[in-house]
C-alpha cells in the first residue's frame, strides 16, 4: 500500500507540465473563492465588531415615560439575551447641578443610574461606582477640568412654596469614560443616589444622606362610611347626599353589620346608613364632602374597611374593627372615647396608629397582626385597654392605611410605629443586550408589551441582511467554481488513467491487487488538490494583503477588510481534499476495470 503514493508522485513529476497546468487550474478556482470568503468574513466581522464593541448599539431604552414596577424589572432581567438592566427616573428629576472646582459656577449634567455589570462603563475604560463615587463622561470631565480621583461637589435643589431648598454632597470621581461612550455631559451614579435625588426634588427627604424633607406618608382609603343620624333622611335628602360627593349608593345599614365594622352597637335612637361606591375606594375628600352635606344635622360619619387579609401570630384569620371617635361622637353613640381620639383624616402620629383595644380574654400587652398586601407587613400593636369588644378595636386610620397597602407597597418602621409609602415604580430603564443579534428579539418582546422604545434595530438588521445576502452570493459562486474545478479534476484523472492503462496492467501482473490500483488515481487527486490549495492560499494571502493595505486608511488598528479565521481555512482545506477524493472515484473505478491481459497483448 505504501508503494501507491510513491508511484503516484513519481508519475506527477514525470508529467510535470500537465501537473502544473492542473495545479494552476485548481488554484485559479480556489483562490477567488478564498478571497471572496475573506471579504465576506472581513467586512461583516468589521461591521459587527464595530457594533458589538460599542454598547450604544446594544442599548434599548423607552421612547416615552411610563411607570415600571419592580416586578417588571425582575421578569425582564431573566429574559434570554439580557446582559444588563437598571431602572431610570423622570427626565426632569435626573438633572444634577455640579459645582466647578475652580470657578464655583454650576453646570447642569444628566444623572444616569448604573450598577454592577453596566457594559457602557466597563467597555469604555471605567469602573462601577460605589457609595460616595461618581463616573463622568468625557465631556463632563472636560467641562469640570477633573480626572479620576478628584473630588466633586453636587447640588440638588427644589422649590417648596416661595422658597428654594438645596442639598449638597461631595463625591469622588472614580473614572472618566472614553469619548466614544457619548458626547453629552453625564454623571453616572449608583441607583440609590439617583432615587434619593428624585425623592428630594419631589419634596421628600433622604435621611441616610441628611437631606431634610417630608416623609412620604401613605394616604387613607376605605370601603365606605356609616352615617348615624338622630332622625331618618327623606328620599330627596338621601339622593342629595350622594351628589358631588364621590359616593354612588346610600342604603339602610344593618345594626349587626355596623357593630362588626365599628366594634360598638348603635343606639336605637340613631338611624344608620351605609354609603359607598361599588368597586372604588372612599377617600378622605369624599368623607369631607359628605360631612359638608350634613352640616346642621346631628350626624356622625364613620369610615370603615371590609375584609382585610389579616392573620394573627398563629397564622389564623382575624378581624379588626376600626373606630375613631371624638368626644361629641362618643356621646352621641353612647360609647367611650378611644385613647387615640377622633378621626383625623391622616395617618396618626407615631405610637397612636398602632394602639389597640382588646377583648377582656386577651392575654399580653401586644397583639401581632400580619397584613398580606402589595408588601407583607407585620405589626405589633400596643394594647392600651380591654373591654367588652367582639373584635380588637384599632384606629380606623390604621385600617385605612392597611387597605391602601393592598394596592400600593408600604414600608412599616417598627421602631417608630409609622408607615411610609414605598416607591410605586420607576419611570424608565436602560437595557443592554448580550450581543447585537439579541437586540431584535428583545425589541420584539418589548413591542408585544405595547412599549415604544429606542434601539438600533434597523442598523443591526441591515448587517444581518447583508451577511445573509453575501452568504448566498458566496455559495452561488462557490457552487459554480466547485463544479468547474471538480469537472476539470475528474476529466484529468480519468484521462490519466486511460493513458496509463498499459502501465497499470503491468502493475496488476506484478501482483498488485485491484484495490491497490483503485487508490492510484485517488492519491494523485489528493496530491494535485493539495498543491492547488497551497498555491491558492499563497494567492489569497497576496491579494488579502493588497486589499487590506489599500483600505488601511478606512480601518481601525487591528481591523482587516479581507481576512479568514483559522477555522474557515481548515474548513476550506477539508472541503478541497474531500472534493478531490470524490472527483477521483470515477477514475479509480476505471482503473479497477483494466484487464492485466491488455498489457500482455499490447506488448
Helices and strands as residue ranges (DSSP letters): H 2-14, H 16-53, G 55-58, E 59-62, H 70-77, E 82-88, G 91-94, E 95-99, E 106-114, H 119-122, E 133-136, H 138-144, E 151-160, E 163-176, G 179-181, E 186-190, H 191-201, G 207-209, E 224-229, H 235-241, E 249-252, H 255-262, E 271-276, H 284-293, E 299-304, E 310-311, E 320-322, H 327-333, E 355-359, E 366-372, E 376-387, E 392-394, H 396-405, E 410-413, E 418-421, E 428-433, H 436-448, E 453-455, H 457-499, H 501-509, H 514-550, G 552-554, H 566-592, H 596-602
